[in-house]
Amino acid sequence: MIKHLMLYCMLFVLLETAVQPGLAAEVTLLNASYDVSREFYKSYNPLFTKYWKQKTGDDLAIKQSHGGSSKQARAVLDGLEADVVTMNQSIDVDVLAEKQLVPVNWAERLPHGSSPFSSTLVFLVRKGNPKRINNWDDLAKNGISVIIANPKTSGNGRYAYLAAWGSVIRQGGNEAQAKDLTARVFANVPILETGGRGATTAFVQRNIGDVLVTFENEVQLIKQEYGADRFDIAYPVVSIVADLPVSVVDKVVDKRGTRKVAEAYLKHLYSSEAQEIAAKHELRPRDPAILAKYSRTLPPLNLFTVNEVFGSLKQAQTVHFKDGGLFDQIYSRK
């Protein structure tokens, strides 16, 4: 009898503790993101966990998964239970929509097409810029070796290709001239790495090439890791806006019961504190005042959007990067 009474009391205490209001709950969140975002989210996650604790009283553990943007999208399709995805190109979220993991109108759920910040494509050159590489047509000159990731497998490479092509259109050229320049640029590409990280390794560690075409925010990481005295940055006359989209993975958050915190996690990326962190990591914030504040490292540039030149990234994918598309036509000799 006494033994039964003790068990009953213990069970009562456990139940009472479980439902007692005001006690902190422990929540976990998984963010599947692209490679170059790693350092930004290392800085952002503590900011958000502190905000969430103050707002709800809940302790939050945020886990990160990093890889190529398209590779991460495939991982989610294959069962990686990411509550949110933070990618470097919209088509990697669109593929999730095709499989009904997110709604087709995912880009309308947050401002700026659900892209809280952006980047652009710039040139990382050897110290002193000995080959005088300053614009897209310089990449097409004889004797220049250009490192660009494969546009068919890398968002980094895809934006680089579109930037070269679009630079001609934005400066009054026609499609034939754009195709010609882009073909001559890729004729100077000695190897096609599958991702941006591989392209960086080829240029920085293997010492291949005169110039690396890469995201603006990756330049800071390269200089920090390998030495600012080894490289310079060159800004082309015209370049492209690389929007960095985010989305809740609806199928996952509804299964795990994490929709509220996942939505807040992405919405808070637009806060002034998060926009400031983005600027410090050389991501271009949407807040114009913060962007202006960091004009030394994020200078005003002549930028065009994918939609302005190509209609959409999805259309560009179909015309340029599908099997047998324009990229295959200009690079088939390789």
MOSULQUI-V822173 format. One record per backbone hydrogen bond with DSSP energy under -1.0 kcal/mol. CO is the residue of the C=O (numbers start at 1). NH is the residue of the N-H. Records with the same first field share a line. If there is no record, write none. Layout:
CO=NH / NH
This chain:
1=5
2=6
3=7
4=8
5=9
6=10
7=11
8=12
9=13
10=14
11=15
12=16
13=17
14=18
15=19
20=23
25=59
27=61
29=63
30=83 / 84
31=65
32=86
33=67
34=37
35=38
37=41
38=42
39=43
40=44
41=45
44=48
45=49
46=50
47=51
48=52
49=53
50=54
51=55
52=56
53=57
59=27
61=29
63=31
65=33
67=35
68=72
69=73
70=74
71=75
72=76
73=77
74=78
75=80
76=79
80=82
83=249
84=32
85=247
86=34
89=92
90=93 / 94
91=95
93=97
94=98
96=101
97=100
101=251
103=106
105=108
106=109
110=114
114=246
117=244
118=284
119=242
120=216
122=214
123=234
124=212
125=232
126=129
129=132
138=141
141=144
145=210 / 211
147=213
150=153 / 154
154=158
155=159
156=160
157=161
158=162
159=163
160=164
161=165
162=166
163=167
165=169
166=170
168=173
169=172
174=178
175=179
176=180
177=181
178=182
179=183
180=184
181=185
182=186
183=187
185=188
186=189
188=146
193=150
195=199
196=200
197=201
198=202
199=203
200=204
201=205 / 206
202=208
211=147
212=124
214=122
215=218
218=222
219=223
220=224
221=225
222=226
223=227
227=230
230=127
232=125
234=123
239=304
242=119
245=87
247=85
248=250
249=253
250=254
252=256
253=257 / 258
258=262
259=263
260=264
261=265
262=266
263=267
264=268
266=269
267=270
268=271
271=275
272=276
273=277
274=278
275=279
276=280
277=281
278=283
279=282
284=118
287=291
288=292
289=293
290=294
292=295
294=298
301=303
302=239
304=241
305=309
306=310
307=311
310=312
312=316
313=317
314=318
315=319
316=320
317=321
319=326
320=327
322=325
325=329
326=330
327=331
331=334
